[in-house]
């Protein structure tokens, strides 16, 4: 058993650190295709949104959490896995199958 997992404290603390708006280039504006926003247990992308469920803290990686996600957008629904973690500079790291991206934290628009 991972400490804190049974109570949900680890995933909730990790989510609190990554709440906000992020982009590769914050100057591109709120409608940029590389913009993501994390609000509670939902991550919003340009034309889709994903519900973050079943959080599993990644052993040995501070505040890294693996989620199951159910996404919807443009009339379609899909399921995948996603790892989210705060970067050392306050940004966001997102890892999916075959993809790893680092985002900057953007000021609220």
N, C-alpha and C positions, 0 to 999 in steps of 0.2 A: 504494500500500500504506500502510495506517495504521500508524504506529510502534507496536510492541507487539502488534498484532493477530495476526501470524504465530505468535508464541510463546504467545499467550493471556494475557499478563500484564495487559493493560488490563482485560478483562472480569473476571478473577479478583479483581483489586484492587477493582473496583467492587462486585462481589458481597460481598466481605468487609465493605465499608462499610455495606451494607444488610441484613446478616444480623440477625435479631432479630424481635421482636414489635412491631407497630404498630397503631394504631387512631385513629379520629377523636376518641374519648373513652376514654382508658385506664381510667377509673373504671367503665366499663360491664362490665368483666370479660372473661375469656378466651373466653366463648361468644358475645360480641357479634357481630352480623352484619357490622359494619364493621371487624372485626379481621382483619389479615393477618399471616402469619408467613413469613419468608424463612429457609430452612435449606438451605445449599449451593445446588444448582441447582433447588430446588423452592420454589414459593410456595403457601402454604395459605390458603384462604379459608374462610368459615363452613361450607359443605358441599361443598367441592371442593378439588382440588389441581391444580397445573399444573407441568409440567416445563419449565424454562427452557433453550432450546437455541439454537444458532446466534447467539451474541452478536455485535453489531456496535456498536462505540463510535460515538457521535454527535459528529461533528466540531464543535468550538467550544462544546461543552457538557460541562463538567468532570464526569466519572464518570457521564454519562448513557449507558445501553446499551439498545439495541433488541434484543428477543428474539423468536424464534418460540416459542410455547408450545402444548403439548398438554395439555388439561385433562380431568379426569374428575370426575364427581360425580352423585349421584342417578341412577345407572345410565346416564348418557350420557357421550359423549366429544366434544370439539370442539377446533378449532385456531384460534388467533388470534395477533396481534402485540401486544406490550406493551413500553412503554418504562419503565424504572425508573431512578431516580437519587436520591441522598441530598439532602435539603433542607439549607439552611444551618444549621438548628437541630438537626440530628441525626435528623430524621424521614425520611420516605420520600415521594417523588413518584411517582405511577403515572399513565401516560397510555395510553389505548387509543382506538380509533376512537370519537369522540364523547364521550369521558370523560376528565376530568383531576381527580385527587384528591390531597390532601396529608394525610399521616398523621403523628401524633406517635409518637415511640419510647416504648414502654411497658416498665416493669420486668418481669422474668420473673415469671410466676405460679407 
